[in-house]
Amino acid sequence: MNNQSLQRAAMISEHLAPTSELNMNETSAPIKTAKEELADFVEIFPILTNEILKELPGMDMPPQTIAWVEKMINVNVSGGKMNRGLTVLHSLQLLVEGRQLSRSEIFLANVLGWCVEWLQAFFLVADDIMDQSITRRGQPCWYRQPNPISNNGTIGSIAINDSFILESCIYILIKKYFRNEPYYADILDIFHETSYQTELGQLLDLTTQPNRGDFSLFTLNTYRRIVKYKTAFYSFYLPVALAMLMAGINSTPAFSTAKDILLPMGEFFQIQDDFLDCYGSPAVIGKIGRDIEENKCSWMICQAILNGTPEQINLLKKHYGLDNPSDVELVKKIYGEIGLKKIFKNYEDESYAFLMNKIKSVRIMPQEVFIKLLSKIYKRDL
């Protein structure tokens, strides 16, 4: 961020930031198109980044450290699809039925949306190291990128500490913008709880393949447990729950209803992701799929075990989990023989119908909150 951008961001931030001065009853913001909403969301990213960076000189951080943090944030937090972040605003718009949101409400919803994106960045930086992933969002993973203060070598294990810094940024932003809100403690609680749930999901993911060729843990029950904790809570439940808190919803049945729909929706999303990991183009999905090489308990291998012949399963045991292109191709060939593309298509249609039936029974909050979210992922680019 250049000096001019920093000055502009600081001016906007000083105007909008102090929550005690935000008038939530101010004139409603004009209705905007999806493209305009995205532009507004992107526009506040440098404001929030500046809130992090401007504290560092006072902490006696040298210029090269500040530059490192700035680059690390820009590379890892921005650049995604931002669906999780935008879901906070979209859900809030639907929850406050009968009126438009104020400009201040939109701004605060977008701040929380970016906090979700920061949380995602924290998870992804760490996950890429653990999985030894190659690319992320079409670029080398952060730990594989050149060390910006060294003439040779990559960032490497420094990225572990960077992931911790990304997580800490969330709480800096929440404190600045929400400490005077009645739901401040609830926001802190849900971010801490969601982080713990996701970390447990990561542990489940990493410990279900101790011995290559042993498929005893590769069951759909194990898979669903991994997905629930590793993906569904932070990707689907968290953004909607944050919007519910902003809307003043505090009834336990409402949050239970949201969880009952959003966690299965998260499973639906992750199964799509597993399919994409195998068959998606890296140019489209922004990464090189490595579930086969990493011996992952994915939906694809679970379905292959359920639907394959004994001969096919024995071949999979020999070749699944080997980081060799010929082994990967053989595994994909067996997937094709089993008909996993058709099995996935049937699953996708059945799951969509199942989720829509659950949504139609909701009375405690607007059904459109869930319908809008489901529409974003159903039949996404495969």
C-alpha positions as CSV (number, residue, x, y, z in Angstrom):
1,M,0.0,0.0,0.0
2,N,1.6,3.3,-1.0
3,N,1.5,6.5,1.2
4,Q,-1.4,8.0,-0.7
5,S,-3.5,4.9,-0.2
6,L,-2.6,4.7,3.4
7,Q,-3.6,8.3,4.0
8,R,-6.9,7.8,2.1
9,A,-7.7,4.6,4.1
10,A,-6.8,6.4,7.4
11,M,-9.2,9.3,6.6
12,I,-12.1,7.0,5.8
13,S,-11.4,4.8,8.8
14,E,-11.3,7.7,11.2
15,H,-14.6,8.8,9.8
16,L,-16.3,5.5,10.1
17,A,-14.5,3.5,12.8
18,P,-15.6,4.6,16.3
19,T,-18.6,2.4,16.9
20,S,-19.9,4.7,19.7
21,E,-20.4,7.4,17.1
22,L,-22.1,5.2,14.5
23,N,-25.7,6.1,14.2
24,M,-27.5,2.9,13.4
25,N,-30.7,4.8,12.6
26,E,-29.1,7.0,10.0
27,T,-30.6,7.2,6.5
28,S,-30.9,3.9,4.8
29,A,-28.2,3.1,2.1
30,P,-29.5,2.9,-1.4
31,I,-30.1,-0.6,-2.8
32,K,-27.1,-1.8,-4.8
33,T,-26.4,-4.4,-7.3
34,A,-24.3,-7.5,-6.5
35,K,-21.4,-6.0,-8.4
36,E,-21.6,-2.7,-6.4
37,E,-21.8,-4.7,-3.1
38,L,-18.7,-6.6,-4.0
39,A,-16.9,-3.3,-4.9
40,D,-17.9,-1.8,-1.5
41,F,-16.7,-4.9,0.3
42,V,-13.3,-4.8,-1.5
43,E,-13.0,-1.1,-0.9
44,I,-12.8,-1.4,2.9
45,F,-10.0,-4.0,2.8
46,P,-7.2,-1.4,2.7
47,I,-9.0,0.5,5.5
48,L,-8.9,-2.6,7.7
49,T,-5.3,-3.5,6.7
50,N,-4.3,0.0,7.7
51,E,-5.8,-0.5,11.1
52,I,-3.4,-3.4,11.6
53,L,-0.4,-1.7,10.1
54,K,-0.7,1.7,11.9
55,E,-0.2,0.0,15.3
56,L,3.1,-1.5,14.4
57,P,5.4,1.5,14.5
58,G,4.2,2.2,18.1
59,M,5.2,-1.4,18.9
60,D,8.7,-0.6,17.8
61,M,8.4,-2.8,14.7
62,P,11.0,-2.0,12.0
63,P,10.0,-1.1,8.5
64,Q,10.9,-4.5,7.0
65,T,8.6,-6.2,9.6
66,I,5.8,-3.8,8.7
67,A,6.4,-4.5,5.0
68,W,6.3,-8.2,5.7
69,V,3.0,-8.1,7.5
70,E,1.5,-5.9,4.8
71,K,2.5,-8.2,2.0
72,M,1.4,-11.3,4.0
73,I,-2.0,-9.8,4.6
74,N,-2.4,-8.7,1.0
75,V,-1.4,-12.1,-0.5
76,N,-3.4,-14.3,1.8
77,V,-6.5,-12.4,2.8
78,S,-7.5,-10.8,-0.4
79,G,-7.9,-12.5,-3.8
80,G,-10.4,-15.2,-3.0
81,K,-14.1,-15.4,-4.1
82,M,-15.1,-13.6,-0.8
83,N,-18.4,-15.6,-0.6
84,R,-17.9,-16.2,3.1
85,G,-17.3,-12.6,3.8
86,L,-20.2,-11.3,1.7
87,T,-22.6,-13.8,3.3
88,V,-22.6,-11.7,6.5
89,L,-24.0,-8.7,4.7
90,H,-26.4,-10.7,2.5
91,S,-27.8,-12.6,5.5
92,L,-28.2,-9.4,7.5
93,Q,-30.1,-7.8,4.7
94,L,-32.6,-10.7,4.7
95,L,-32.9,-10.9,8.5
96,V,-33.9,-7.3,9.0
97,E,-37.2,-7.8,7.1
98,G,-39.2,-4.7,6.2
99,R,-36.4,-2.1,6.1
100,Q,-33.1,-1.3,4.4
101,L,-29.8,-1.4,6.2
102,S,-28.1,1.8,7.2
103,R,-24.7,2.7,5.8
104,S,-23.2,2.0,9.2
105,E,-24.8,-1.4,9.4
106,I,-23.5,-2.3,6.0
107,F,-20.0,-1.1,7.0
108,L,-20.0,-3.2,10.2
109,A,-21.4,-6.3,8.4
110,N,-18.5,-5.9,5.9
111,V,-16.0,-5.6,8.7
112,L,-17.2,-8.9,10.2
113,G,-17.2,-10.4,6.7
114,W,-13.5,-9.5,6.4
115,C,-12.9,-11.0,9.8
116,V,-14.3,-14.3,8.4
117,E,-11.9,-13.9,5.4
118,W,-9.0,-13.3,7.8
119,L,-10.0,-16.5,9.6
120,Q,-10.0,-18.3,6.3
121,A,-6.6,-17.0,5.5
122,F,-5.3,-18.2,8.9
123,F,-6.6,-21.7,8.2
124,L,-5.4,-21.9,4.6
125,V,-1.8,-20.7,5.3
126,A,-1.5,-23.4,8.0
127,D,-3.3,-26.1,6.0
128,D,-1.1,-25.6,3.0
129,I,2.0,-26.2,5.1
130,M,0.5,-29.3,6.7
131,D,-0.7,-30.7,3.4
132,Q,2.5,-29.6,1.5
133,S,0.2,-28.0,-1.1
134,I,1.6,-26.5,-4.2
135,T,-0.7,-23.6,-5.2
136,R,-3.4,-21.5,-3.7
137,R,-5.6,-19.1,-5.7
138,G,-3.5,-19.7,-8.8
139,Q,-0.2,-18.7,-7.1
140,P,2.4,-20.6,-5.1
141,C,1.3,-21.2,-1.5
142,W,2.6,-18.6,0.9
143,Y,5.1,-20.9,2.5
144,R,6.5,-21.6,-1.0
145,Q,6.8,-18.0,-2.1
146,P,10.2,-16.2,-2.1
147,N,11.3,-14.8,1.2
148,P,10.9,-11.1,0.7
149,I,13.9,-10.1,2.9
150,S,16.3,-12.8,1.7
151,N,18.1,-13.2,-1.6
152,N,17.4,-16.9,-1.7
153,G,15.1,-19.4,-0.2
154,T,11.4,-19.4,0.5
155,I,9.2,-18.2,3.3
156,G,9.0,-21.8,4.5
157,S,8.3,-22.4,8.2
158,I,8.0,-18.7,8.9
159,A,4.5,-19.0,7.4
160,I,3.5,-20.9,10.6
161,N,4.0,-17.7,12.6
162,D,2.4,-15.7,9.9
163,S,-0.8,-17.8,10.3
164,F,-0.9,-16.9,14.0
165,I,-0.5,-13.2,13.1
166,L,-3.5,-13.5,10.7
167,E,-5.6,-14.9,13.4
168,S,-4.6,-12.1,15.8
169,C,-5.7,-9.5,13.3
170,I,-9.3,-10.7,13.7
171,Y,-9.4,-9.7,17.3
172,I,-7.7,-6.3,16.7
173,L,-10.5,-5.5,14.2
174,I,-13.3,-6.8,16.4
175,K,-12.1,-4.8,19.4
176,K,-11.8,-1.6,17.4
177,Y,-15.2,-1.7,15.7
178,F,-17.4,-3.7,18.1
179,R,-16.3,-3.3,21.7
180,N,-19.2,-1.0,22.4
181,E,-21.8,-3.2,20.8
182,P,-24.1,-5.4,23.0
183,Y,-23.1,-8.5,21.1
184,Y,-19.3,-7.9,21.4
185,A,-18.8,-10.8,23.7
186,D,-20.9,-13.1,21.5
187,I,-18.8,-12.3,18.5
188,L,-15.6,-13.1,20.4
189,D,-17.1,-16.3,21.6
190,I,-18.2,-17.5,18.2
191,F,-14.9,-16.8,16.6
192,H,-13.0,-18.6,19.3
193,E,-15.4,-21.5,19.2
194,T,-15.3,-21.8,15.4
195,S,-11.5,-21.7,15.4
196,Y,-11.4,-24.6,17.9
197,Q,-14.0,-26.6,15.9
198,T,-12.0,-26.1,12.7
199,E,-8.7,-27.0,14.3
200,L,-10.3,-30.2,15.6
201,G,-11.6,-30.9,12.1
202,Q,-8.1,-30.4,10.8
203,L,-6.8,-32.9,13.4
204,L,-9.4,-35.4,12.3
205,D,-8.4,-34.9,8.7
206,L,-4.7,-35.4,9.4
207,T,-5.1,-38.5,11.6
208,T,-7.5,-40.6,9.5
209,Q,-4.8,-41.9,7.1
210,P,-2.0,-43.2,9.4
211,N,-1.1,-46.2,7.2
212,R,-1.3,-46.0,3.4
213,G,-3.4,-48.9,2.1
214,D,-5.4,-49.2,5.3
215,F,-9.0,-48.2,4.4
216,S,-10.5,-49.1,7.8
217,L,-11.0,-45.4,8.7
218,F,-12.2,-44.4,5.2
219,T,-16.0,-44.4,6.0
220,L,-18.7,-41.9,5.3
221,N,-19.3,-41.4,9.0
222,T,-15.6,-40.5,9.5
223,Y,-15.7,-38.3,6.4
224,R,-18.9,-36.4,7.6
225,R,-17.3,-35.8,11.0
226,I,-14.2,-34.3,9.4
227,V,-16.2,-32.1,7.1
228,K,-18.6,-30.9,9.8
229,Y,-15.7,-29.6,11.9
230,K,-13.1,-28.6,9.3
231,T,-15.4,-26.8,6.8
232,A,-19.1,-26.5,7.7
233,F,-18.9,-24.4,10.9
234,Y,-16.6,-21.7,9.6
235,S,-17.7,-21.6,6.0
236,F,-21.5,-21.7,6.5
237,Y,-22.6,-21.4,10.0
238,L,-20.2,-18.6,11.2
239,P,-21.2,-15.9,8.6
240,V,-24.9,-16.4,9.1
241,A,-24.6,-16.6,12.9
242,L,-22.7,-13.3,12.9
243,A,-25.5,-11.7,10.9
244,M,-28.0,-13.0,13.3
245,L,-26.1,-11.4,16.2
246,M,-26.0,-8.1,14.4
247,A,-29.8,-8.4,13.8
248,G,-30.4,-8.8,17.5
249,I,-31.4,-12.5,17.3
250,N,-30.5,-14.3,20.5
251,S,-32.9,-17.2,20.8
252,T,-31.3,-20.6,21.0
253,P,-33.9,-22.3,18.7
254,A,-33.1,-19.8,15.9
255,F,-29.3,-20.7,16.1
256,S,-30.2,-24.4,16.3
257,T,-32.3,-24.1,13.2
258,A,-29.5,-22.3,11.4
259,K,-27.0,-25.0,12.4
260,D,-29.4,-27.8,11.4
261,I,-29.4,-26.5,7.8
262,L,-26.0,-24.9,7.4
263,L,-23.9,-27.8,8.6
264,P,-25.4,-30.2,6.0
265,M,-25.0,-27.4,3.4
266,G,-21.3,-27.3,4.4
267,E,-21.0,-31.0,3.8
268,F,-22.6,-30.5,0.4
269,F,-20.1,-27.8,-0.4
270,Q,-17.1,-29.9,0.7
271,I,-18.2,-32.9,-1.4
272,Q,-18.3,-30.6,-4.4
273,D,-14.7,-29.5,-3.4
274,D,-13.6,-33.2,-3.3
275,F,-15.0,-33.8,-6.7
276,L,-13.2,-30.6,-8.0
277,D,-10.0,-31.7,-6.4
278,C,-10.1,-34.8,-8.6
279,Y,-11.6,-33.4,-11.8
280,G,-11.5,-29.6,-11.6
281,S,-9.1,-27.6,-13.7
282,P,-6.4,-25.8,-11.6
283,A,-7.1,-22.7,-13.7
284,V,-10.7,-22.8,-12.5
285,I,-10.3,-23.9,-8.9
286,G,-7.1,-22.0,-8.3
287,K,-5.1,-24.9,-6.8
288,I,-3.7,-28.3,-7.8
289,G,-5.7,-31.1,-6.3
290,R,-3.7,-33.5,-4.1
291,D,-6.3,-35.5,-2.2
292,I,-5.1,-38.7,-3.9
293,E,-1.4,-38.1,-3.3
294,E,-2.0,-37.1,0.3
295,N,-4.0,-40.3,1.1
296,K,-7.0,-38.1,2.2
297,C,-10.2,-39.5,3.5
298,S,-12.2,-37.8,0.7
299,W,-15.8,-38.4,-0.4
300,M,-14.4,-39.8,-3.7
301,I,-12.4,-42.6,-2.1
302,C,-15.2,-43.4,0.4
303,Q,-17.6,-43.8,-2.5
304,A,-15.1,-45.9,-4.5
305,I,-14.8,-48.2,-1.5
306,L,-18.6,-48.5,-1.2
307,N,-19.2,-49.0,-5.0
308,G,-16.1,-50.7,-6.3
309,T,-15.5,-54.4,-6.8
310,P,-13.0,-56.3,-4.5
311,E,-10.5,-56.2,-7.3
312,Q,-10.8,-52.4,-7.8
313,I,-10.6,-51.8,-4.1
314,N,-7.4,-53.9,-3.8
315,L,-5.9,-51.9,-6.7
316,L,-6.8,-48.7,-4.9
317,K,-5.1,-49.9,-1.7
318,K,-1.9,-50.4,-3.7
319,H,-2.0,-47.1,-5.5
320,Y,-4.0,-44.6,-3.4
321,G,-1.8,-42.2,-1.4
322,L,1.3,-42.5,-3.6
323,D,2.8,-39.1,-4.8
324,N,3.4,-40.4,-8.4
325,P,1.6,-39.2,-11.5
326,S,1.1,-42.8,-12.8
327,D,-0.4,-43.9,-9.5
328,V,-2.7,-40.9,-9.5
329,E,-3.8,-41.6,-13.1
330,L,-4.6,-45.2,-12.2
331,V,-6.7,-44.2,-9.2
332,K,-8.6,-41.8,-11.5
333,K,-9.1,-44.5,-14.0
334,I,-10.6,-46.8,-11.4
335,Y,-12.9,-43.9,-10.3
336,G,-14.0,-43.6,-13.9
337,E,-14.8,-47.4,-14.1
338,I,-16.8,-47.2,-10.9
339,G,-18.8,-44.3,-12.3
340,L,-18.0,-41.7,-9.6
341,K,-19.1,-38.8,-11.9
342,K,-22.6,-40.2,-12.1
343,I,-22.7,-41.0,-8.4
344,F,-21.7,-37.4,-7.7
345,K,-24.4,-36.0,-10.0
346,N,-27.0,-38.1,-8.3
347,Y,-25.8,-37.1,-4.9
348,E,-25.8,-33.4,-5.8
349,D,-29.4,-33.5,-7.0
350,E,-30.6,-35.5,-4.0
351,S,-28.8,-33.3,-1.5
352,Y,-30.2,-30.1,-3.1
353,A,-33.7,-31.6,-2.8
354,F,-33.0,-32.6,0.8
355,L,-31.8,-29.1,1.8
356,M,-34.7,-27.4,0.1
357,N,-37.2,-29.5,2.0
358,K,-35.5,-28.6,5.3
359,I,-35.5,-24.9,4.3
360,K,-39.2,-25.0,3.4
361,S,-40.0,-26.1,7.0
362,V,-38.2,-23.1,8.6
363,R,-40.6,-20.6,10.3
364,I,-38.4,-19.0,13.0
365,M,-36.4,-16.9,10.5
366,P,-36.6,-15.9,6.8
367,Q,-36.1,-19.0,4.5
368,E,-34.4,-16.7,1.9
369,V,-31.3,-16.6,4.1
370,F,-30.7,-20.2,3.4
371,I,-32.0,-20.3,-0.2
372,K,-29.6,-17.5,-1.2
373,L,-26.6,-19.3,0.3
374,L,-27.6,-22.6,-1.3
375,S,-28.0,-20.9,-4.7
376,K,-24.4,-19.7,-4.6
377,I,-23.0,-23.3,-4.4
378,Y,-25.5,-25.5,-6.3
379,K,-24.2,-26.4,-9.7
380,R,-21.1,-24.2,-9.2
381,D,-18.3,-24.6,-11.8
382,L,-17.2,-28.2,-11.8
